[in-house]
């Protein structure tokens, strides 16, 4: 064969191989882009929880695309500006109002003020309107390791290390024993009922249930089967929703369809969330839902979203708030105003492992959900903020500090 012909054939072959390699790399790159390099979840078994209703869209009537997410995460993003000089929210200095051990603080809507458990002496206390600390009961409750408060009355579910559970009514000084295989409690808005998971040994005996606060009238609401770990009990202030279920249609590695579970087998609309680690927080009326999720888009840090959450509006007006924090580090003052503690240093992957940010100091922000205005609330110090509560009658924020015992207040 002519040497020149040989050279030409070899050159053509090399070009062909290079072309094939280029197409192969392009295909792999596009494939990884689409799935985020993660395995999509398996299909959900049917018939174990109510099916989703019609999927909802954003307020603009369009689903959010990946391009839109890269440009700000929403079809019509909330205009949340950076705080400018002179734009700070004015308040008095942070003040410590309780200096003893405080766990599971909660603000009562019935007027008894801030309630909490002191694990040092095993007693429950409340902060009165005149700033006095008084016991809710003379009884001692040793080694309580989890507490779920009712919002309107002084009653709570107390859980112990041996898996014993009781409802204790501090107003009547009365105790009701609950089954040990019940878990994940949430009181109804009027505090007269309790929702829970009843986890039987067999999947067919695992149910979402409700019971009266005196232990009577147990109702089976929905079977959970093998999906109990995908159900979050969280009774809405509107009473419409009693739980969330992450058993919607599979949407890929970083999107979820969240089902809203009612008391009477209603076929509510679902909500689409752009991430994993769904952490919900109801507004005072239940018309709005704040939630946090994480994804590769946010370097797996939690990011806050707000959406409509009642009736036919479920899933509408979904907005990204452009704050990297968890929903349980926020509290509503009303349906359009929010206060959030935002970690100053949030490592990559904190959404997956919140423990890596457990000791981070926080900044406090007030967010106007109508205008998107974000206003800094100065703290005059460094605080690792937890357990935020807003007192409407006094226009104050209460919180605990991870680095120090007690309760702190900010007068707004």
Wavefront OBJ file of the C-alpha trace (Angstrom):
o trace
v 0.000 0.000 0.000
v 1.196 3.474 -0.824
v 2.672 5.119 2.314
v 0.697 8.291 1.669
v -2.536 6.300 1.424
v -1.681 4.602 4.725
v -1.175 7.929 6.431
v -4.496 9.225 5.124
v -6.376 6.128 6.357
v -4.748 6.361 9.784
v -5.682 10.042 10.065
v -9.312 9.262 9.129
v -9.413 6.472 11.730
v -8.051 8.754 14.467
v -10.602 11.419 13.615
v -13.380 8.813 13.797
v -12.242 7.540 17.198
v -11.959 11.090 18.554
v -15.476 11.844 17.315
v -16.914 8.755 19.030
v -15.155 9.623 22.310
v -16.504 13.186 22.115
v -20.075 11.964 21.602
v -19.650 9.514 24.487
v -18.448 12.229 26.886
v -21.272 14.550 25.808
v -23.870 11.811 26.435
v -22.475 11.055 29.886
v -22.393 14.749 30.786
v -26.010 15.314 29.741
v -27.147 12.200 31.584
v -25.483 13.319 34.803
v -26.959 16.780 34.435
v -30.487 15.406 34.217
v -30.334 13.173 37.290
v -27.842 15.013 39.463
v -25.784 11.842 39.608
v -28.241 10.299 42.089
v -30.493 7.282 41.884
v -34.157 8.153 41.414
v -36.502 6.885 44.141
v -38.364 3.633 43.616
v -42.050 3.767 42.670
v -44.374 4.151 45.661
v -46.730 1.297 46.467
v -50.308 2.215 45.652
v -53.292 2.208 47.971
v -51.458 2.814 51.245
v -52.114 6.548 51.449
v -54.588 8.785 49.569
v -53.657 9.463 45.991
v -52.600 12.929 44.947
v -55.057 15.312 43.375
v -54.297 17.350 40.294
v -50.823 18.819 40.354
v -50.707 22.530 40.909
v -48.597 25.098 39.155
v -46.916 28.305 40.253
v -48.783 31.592 40.413
v -47.755 32.235 36.818
v -49.411 28.976 35.757
v -46.089 27.347 34.854
v -43.912 24.724 36.486
v -40.497 26.013 37.540
v -37.773 24.988 35.114
v -34.140 24.261 35.899
v -33.164 27.429 34.016
v -35.523 29.531 36.106
v -34.142 27.962 39.281
v -30.626 28.921 38.260
v -31.821 32.480 37.749
v -33.344 32.782 41.206
v -35.428 29.688 41.775
v -38.895 31.058 40.995
v -40.997 32.150 38.057
v -41.651 35.552 39.685
v -39.127 35.819 42.526
v -39.741 37.802 45.676
v -37.561 40.915 45.523
v -35.554 40.403 48.702
v -32.847 43.092 48.781
v -29.744 43.145 50.937
v -30.085 45.287 54.059
v -28.713 48.734 53.382
v -27.081 51.056 55.959
v -29.740 52.692 58.126
v -32.240 49.982 57.227
v -32.003 48.014 60.436
v -35.009 47.020 62.491
v -34.916 48.954 65.757
v -35.254 47.090 69.044
v -33.961 47.061 72.575
v -30.999 44.874 73.455
v -31.547 41.160 73.848
v -32.519 40.424 77.435
v -32.284 37.150 79.346
v -35.579 36.606 81.188
v -35.033 33.045 82.480
v -31.622 31.753 83.584
v -32.442 28.177 84.587
v -32.549 25.007 82.493
v -35.238 25.254 79.784
v -36.281 22.525 77.343
v -39.239 22.385 74.928
v -40.436 25.974 75.456
v -43.804 26.816 73.906
v -46.026 29.886 73.922
v -49.602 29.241 75.028
v -52.477 30.891 73.187
v -54.680 30.635 76.283
v -52.840 33.319 78.248
v -50.562 31.293 80.492
v -47.516 32.662 78.674
v -44.287 30.854 77.867
v -44.258 27.265 79.148
v -41.283 24.970 79.509
v -39.791 21.912 81.217
v -36.849 22.151 83.606
v -35.011 18.846 83.307
v -32.858 19.704 86.336
v -35.745 19.419 88.798
v -38.316 17.580 86.626
v -40.966 20.301 86.867
v -42.975 22.377 84.404
v -43.149 26.177 84.684
v -44.638 29.164 82.926
v -43.709 32.817 82.666
v -46.616 34.986 83.856
v -47.667 38.304 82.329
v -45.821 40.212 85.064
v -42.601 38.296 84.483
v -42.893 35.845 87.372
v -41.963 32.174 87.032
v -44.577 29.816 88.460
v -44.990 26.043 88.438
v -47.690 24.570 86.211
v -47.970 21.605 88.566
v -46.636 20.471 91.945
v -46.001 17.050 90.425
v -42.470 16.063 89.401
v -41.897 14.431 86.000
v -38.456 12.849 85.932
v -36.582 12.029 82.726
v -39.083 13.359 80.190
v -37.245 13.179 76.863
v -39.843 14.575 74.448
v -42.766 16.990 74.845
v -45.574 17.949 72.435
v -47.583 20.956 73.636
v -51.188 21.839 72.823
v -51.465 25.390 71.525
v -54.636 26.632 73.255
v -54.592 24.795 76.574
v -51.960 23.818 79.105
v -51.723 20.168 78.187
v -48.969 18.138 76.575
v -47.884 14.668 75.500
v -44.927 13.560 77.638
v -42.662 10.771 76.370
v -40.172 8.788 78.463
v -37.033 6.729 77.680
v -38.895 3.449 78.333
v -41.340 4.421 75.539
v -44.137 5.283 77.994
v -46.375 8.142 76.818
v -49.029 10.182 78.626
v -51.254 13.173 78.014
v -50.986 15.467 81.026
v -53.594 18.203 81.510
v -51.997 20.854 83.739
v -55.278 22.732 84.124
v -57.070 19.668 85.522
v -53.927 18.004 86.960
v -55.004 14.842 85.190
v -53.031 12.138 83.380
v -54.080 9.871 80.479
v -51.912 6.919 79.408
v -51.310 6.411 75.689
v -50.269 3.201 73.894
v -46.513 2.690 73.707
v -46.658 1.936 69.977
v -48.028 5.434 69.214
v -45.626 8.177 68.115
v -45.228 11.543 66.310
v -48.001 13.473 68.070
v -49.744 16.698 67.067
v -52.677 18.458 68.785
v -55.673 19.804 66.895
v -56.004 23.618 66.645
v -58.558 23.716 69.481
v -56.433 21.279 71.535
v -59.347 18.868 71.990
v -57.843 16.037 69.920
v -54.526 14.433 69.190
v -53.176 12.933 65.953
v -50.511 10.224 65.969
v -48.976 7.268 64.175
v -50.043 3.875 65.470
v -47.146 1.597 64.513
v -48.217 -2.050 64.721
v -45.833 -4.946 64.139
v -47.458 -5.865 60.814
v -47.638 -3.253 58.011
v -51.423 -3.662 57.804
v -51.656 -2.475 61.429
v -49.871 0.846 60.896
v -52.329 3.735 60.852
v -52.650 7.479 61.098
v -55.059 7.921 64.029
v -56.795 10.606 66.089
v -57.980 10.449 69.685
v -59.764 12.799 72.090
v -57.631 14.518 74.726
v -59.241 12.352 77.424
v -58.117 9.155 75.673
v -61.534 8.265 74.200
v -62.805 8.151 70.629
v -59.888 6.690 68.689
v -60.404 7.008 64.924
v -58.452 5.322 62.123
v -57.785 8.036 59.522
v -55.493 6.478 56.877
v -53.494 3.233 56.581
v -49.753 3.848 56.259
v -48.502 0.333 55.549
v -44.792 0.367 54.688
v -44.808 4.164 54.274
v -45.006 5.283 57.917
v -41.567 6.883 57.710
v -42.773 9.049 54.792
v -45.622 10.581 56.841
v -45.229 13.771 58.930
v -47.972 14.475 61.487
v -48.597 18.235 61.674
v -52.192 19.383 62.244
v -52.836 22.660 60.415
v -54.357 25.696 62.200
v -57.220 25.571 59.661
v -57.860 21.923 60.714
v -58.003 20.936 57.039
v -54.697 19.013 56.987
v -53.619 16.556 59.655
v -50.412 15.250 58.038
v -48.092 15.402 55.044
v -47.122 12.346 53.026
v -44.056 12.060 50.811
v -45.675 9.329 48.715
v -46.569 11.344 45.630
v -45.510 10.453 42.095
v -41.731 10.041 41.595
v -40.355 13.255 40.058
v -36.619 12.587 39.997
v -33.781 12.792 42.453
v -34.384 16.386 43.610
v -38.132 17.024 43.316
v -40.991 15.681 45.418
v -44.763 15.636 45.327
v -46.085 16.261 48.851
v -49.621 15.045 49.608
v -51.864 16.880 52.086
v -53.755 14.342 54.205
v -57.161 15.290 55.627
v -59.461 13.706 58.199
v -62.111 12.417 55.783
v -60.252 10.894 52.797
v -60.300 14.203 50.916
v -58.507 14.331 47.572
v -56.618 17.573 48.163
v -54.236 19.054 45.640
v -50.578 18.231 46.118
v -47.577 20.539 46.300
v -44.351 20.158 44.331
v -41.176 20.910 46.288
v -37.771 21.485 44.703
v -35.568 19.385 46.967
v -35.353 16.844 49.764
v -35.535 17.100 53.558
v -39.028 18.660 53.572
v -39.455 20.568 56.887
v -42.861 22.363 57.202
v -44.028 25.284 59.367
v -47.679 26.483 59.244
v -48.684 30.143 59.248
v -51.096 31.176 62.059
v -54.207 30.638 59.896
v -52.920 27.657 57.925
v -53.393 29.570 54.672
v -49.631 29.616 54.056
v -46.934 26.990 54.494
v -43.280 27.775 55.046
v -40.924 24.899 54.349
v -37.246 24.194 53.850
v -35.601 21.709 51.485
v -32.060 21.070 50.232
v -30.679 20.164 46.806
v -27.499 20.303 44.725
v -28.671 23.733 43.572
v -28.105 25.080 47.108
v -24.943 23.006 47.785
v -27.231 20.808 49.882
v -27.861 23.655 52.326
v -31.462 24.222 53.475
v -33.370 26.955 51.663
v -36.724 28.498 52.566
v -39.862 28.476 50.393
v -43.402 29.755 50.984
v -46.581 28.511 49.278
v -50.365 28.625 49.596
v -51.642 25.659 51.587
v -55.433 25.777 51.887
v -58.283 24.452 49.755
v -57.960 24.752 45.993
v -54.947 27.061 46.396
v -52.620 24.357 47.744
v -49.280 24.676 45.961
v -50.042 28.051 44.352
v -47.866 31.180 44.654
v -44.773 29.185 45.456
v -41.845 31.492 46.184
v -38.178 31.012 47.058
v -37.240 33.329 49.944
v -33.482 33.306 49.252
v -32.532 32.470 52.851
v -30.471 29.442 53.807
v -31.968 28.172 57.041
v -34.474 25.631 58.330
v -38.207 26.255 58.668
v -38.120 25.339 62.363
v -35.728 28.262 62.968
v -38.551 30.632 61.944
v -41.753 31.903 63.535
v -44.716 33.805 62.054
v -46.106 36.964 63.618
v -48.982 36.819 61.100
v -49.586 35.266 57.688
v -47.495 37.929 55.930
v -44.639 38.480 58.411
v -41.906 36.077 59.395
v -38.910 36.114 61.739
v -36.033 33.735 60.967
v -32.680 32.884 62.521
v -30.141 32.386 59.728
v -26.776 30.677 60.426
v -23.790 32.863 59.597
v -21.617 29.945 58.516
v -23.517 27.102 56.891
v -21.272 24.322 55.554
v -22.007 22.520 52.319
v -24.264 19.537 53.050
v -25.834 21.063 56.177
v -29.293 20.195 54.855
v -28.404 16.512 54.883
v -26.553 16.641 58.226
v -27.887 19.549 60.323
v -25.462 18.522 63.088
v -22.580 20.178 61.221
v -24.236 23.576 61.837
v -25.443 22.861 65.385
v -22.999 25.353 66.924
v -23.271 28.093 64.309
v -24.084 31.628 65.450
v -27.172 33.166 63.863
v -28.402 36.460 62.483
v -32.079 37.389 62.867
v -34.218 38.710 60.013
v -37.745 39.992 59.641
v -39.291 39.091 56.261
v -42.300 40.851 54.775
v -43.869 38.151 52.608
v -45.932 40.680 50.634
v -43.052 42.889 49.481
v -40.088 40.594 49.980
v -38.349 43.148 52.212
v -35.755 41.522 54.463
v -34.801 43.549 57.543
v -32.006 42.756 59.978
v -32.926 42.523 63.659
v -29.742 43.383 65.622
v -28.892 41.038 68.475
v -26.070 42.982 70.203
v -24.120 39.776 70.661
v -23.603 36.260 69.332
v -26.338 33.665 69.798
v -26.940 30.115 68.631
v -30.693 30.583 68.272
v -33.181 27.762 68.840
v -36.896 27.405 69.745
v -38.177 30.760 68.461
v -41.634 31.925 69.624
v -43.464 35.179 68.833
v -45.714 36.762 71.487
v -48.317 38.850 69.653
v -49.737 40.453 72.806
v -46.322 41.849 73.789
v -44.731 42.094 70.324
v -41.722 40.126 71.547
v -39.589 37.270 70.321
v -38.492 34.526 72.736
v -35.679 32.110 71.988
v -33.222 29.760 73.627
v -29.470 29.928 73.109
v -27.588 26.740 72.317
v -24.536 28.010 74.231
v -26.321 29.103 77.409
v -29.199 28.007 79.646
v -32.413 30.020 79.892
v -34.698 32.052 77.644
v -33.967 35.366 75.908
v -36.372 37.997 74.616
v -36.250 40.706 71.967
v -38.727 43.550 72.316
v -39.621 44.569 68.754
l 1 2 3 4 5 6 7 8 9 10 11 12 13 14 15 16 17 18 19 20 21 22 23 24 25 26 27 28 29 30 31 32 33 34 35 36 37 38 39 40 41 42 43 44 45 46 47 48 49 50 51 52 53 54 55 56 57 58 59 60 61 62 63 64 65 66 67 68 69 70 71 72 73 74 75 76 77 78 79 80 81 82 83 84 85 86 87 88 89 90 91 92 93 94 95 96 97 98 99 100 101 102 103 104 105 106 107 108 109 110 111 112 113 114 115 116 117 118 119 120 121 122 123 124 125 126 127 128 129 130 131 132 133 134 135 136 137 138 139 140 141 142 143 144 145 146 147 148 149 150 151 152 153 154 155 156 157 158 159 160 161 162 163 164 165 166 167 168 169 170 171 172 173 174 175 176 177 178 179 180 181 182 183 184 185 186 187 188 189 190 191 192 193 194 195 196 197 198 199 200 201 202 203 204 205 206 207 208 209 210 211 212 213 214 215 216 217 218 219 220 221 222 223 224 225 226 227 228 229 230 231 232 233 234 235 236 237 238 239 240 241 242 243 244 245 246 247 248 249 250 251 252 253 254 255 256 257 258 259 260 261 262 263 264 265 266 267 268 269 270 271 272 273 274 275 276 277 278 279 280 281 282 283 284 285 286 287 288 289 290 291 292 293 294 295 296 297 298 299 300 301 302 303 304 305 306 307 308 309 310 311 312 313 314 315 316 317 318 319 320 321 322 323 324 325 326 327 328 329 330 331 332 333 334 335 336 337 338 339 340 341 342 343 344 345 346 347 348 349 350 351 352 353 354 355 356 357 358 359 360 361 362 363 364 365 366 367 368 369 370 371 372 373 374 375 376 377 378 379 380 381 382 383 384 385 386 387 388 389 390 391 392 393 394 395 396 397 398 399 400 401 402 403 404 405 406 407 408 409 410 411 412
